[in-house]
Amino acid sequence: MEIPFLDLVTPHLQLEEELTAVFRQALHTGGFIGGRVVEEFETAFASFCLSGYAIGAASGTDALRFAILASGVKPGDVVVTVPHSFIATTEAITQAGASPEFVDIDDRTYNMDPEKLRDYLETACRRKASGRLLSKRSGRPVTAIVPVHLYGQTADMDPILAVAEQHCLTVIEDACQAHGAEYFSKKHNQWRKAGAMGRAAAFSFYPGKNLGACGEAGAVTTNDAALASRLKMLRDHGQARKYYHEIEGYNGRLDAIQAGLLHAKLRYLERWNTARRECAARYRRLLSAADCGIDAAYEPSWSKPVYHLYVVRTRERDEMIGHLRRAGIGTGVHYPIPLHLQKAYEGLHYRKGDFPVTEAACAEILSLPMFPQLTAEQQVRIVEEISKVAGRSIPSKPASEMVELG
Ligand SMILES: *Cc1c(COP(=O)(O)O)cnc(C)c1O
């Protein structure tokens, strides 16, 4: 039996009636753009994120670009982010007129390393008499930071927010992979949700994300009412009132059918995230029992991840991918080439060796099947097949004998 990397059919068929009802309603009302359906989803998503406002957008990339623009990043500014992300993170920065500069990631969480951020701000930047912080490598003003909550795990936000505040920088979360992820803030002495920690946050509802549309969609969350109004204008040709354009904006709206479908699916998100966490816990037990030298995904005590992806590391990645493919098991690599080494960013003049933690990770990371409907039996088989490659030097009993199912 094949085990897919991701199953986009089963959850939609389970909700077939609810989802087709949304489409039928749109056909009967002609409400395709904006309106009540969009607003109701926005309200529900804001409340899911424990954030004041959610503003729908046409994609996660649009959402991030709008969030950066609305937060006051100006053309020519530098926005600091990580080289270990999907290219949409840096596309949004560039398309907002700014330019990305990178700091390396933490070896175990794969997210922005707060110490490297501090080091960058203190040693790779200088402060002008005017108080502005300038990047030494580009001579441009540094104004914002975009931490990415990669794989469904938040970045270590307390120290990132602290250093940002110290340098008067805006923090915009790339929460495109982290719907529902939580972070324990020592400063606030409470769990905080992805999307409610920065000045604004971008979410993607690309079909494969934890909350996915049946097409393209995204949203920005923020607690700032003025920012929310600017975001609404930016996504809709710069108008707050039809044909009265206060600024030049974009065609970047969330359409009503996608909003309706997302609202229907949002009711299941908590359940699906719980199922993903259970799958992750089972991978942990199985991998540790198999004793094949492959570590389970790292979960710091301050993190409640939602496992958008389940990522392990192996030096024998190509062999592993090939073996799993022949066994009918789908895998992925997120992502094989760091952003600073992409051809598209030749112009930024980074070199191999600039971000060693990211570069080492990119060569070894492997994403295993992860979706809410993944079964215990499938996971046992996956780990058994993994051990055949990884554990060749280590004799071990089959995983199924050592770990009870369920
Ligand atoms: C998916 C994703 C995006 C972009 O979202 P789209 O909806 O595909 O435009 C941005 N950043 C990260 C980290 C993502 O995973």
The ligand as a MOL file (V3000), in Angstrom:
LIG
                    3D

  0  0  0     0  0            999 V3000
M  V30 BEGIN CTAB
M  V30 COUNTS 15 15 0 0 0
M  V30 BEGIN ATOM
M  V30 1 C 3.3480 28.7890 2.0030 0
M  V30 2 C 4.3050 29.7950 2.5290 0
M  V30 3 C 4.2660 31.1370 2.1320 0
M  V30 4 C 3.4320 31.6590 1.0010 0
M  V30 5 O 2.1350 31.3200 0.9770 0
M  V30 6 P 1.3110 31.2250 -0.3960 0
M  V30 7 O -0.0910 31.1400 0.0820 0
M  V30 8 O 1.7880 30.0260 -1.1190 0
M  V30 9 O 1.5700 32.4880 -1.1620 0
M  V30 10 C 5.1200 32.0270 2.7770 0
M  V30 11 N 5.9790 31.6300 3.7170 0
M  V30 12 C 6.0690 30.3400 4.0980 0
M  V30 13 C 7.0380 29.9600 5.1750 0
M  V30 14 C 5.2500 29.3800 3.5080 0
M  V30 15 O 5.3560 28.1040 3.8650 0
M  V30 END ATOM
M  V30 BEGIN BOND
M  V30 1 1 1 2
M  V30 2 1 2 3
M  V30 3 2 2 14
M  V30 4 1 3 4
M  V30 5 2 3 10
M  V30 6 1 4 5
M  V30 7 1 5 6
M  V30 8 2 6 7
M  V30 9 1 6 8
M  V30 10 1 6 9
M  V30 11 1 10 11
M  V30 12 2 11 12
M  V30 13 1 12 13
M  V30 14 1 12 14
M  V30 15 1 14 15
M  V30 END BOND
M  V30 END CTAB
M  END
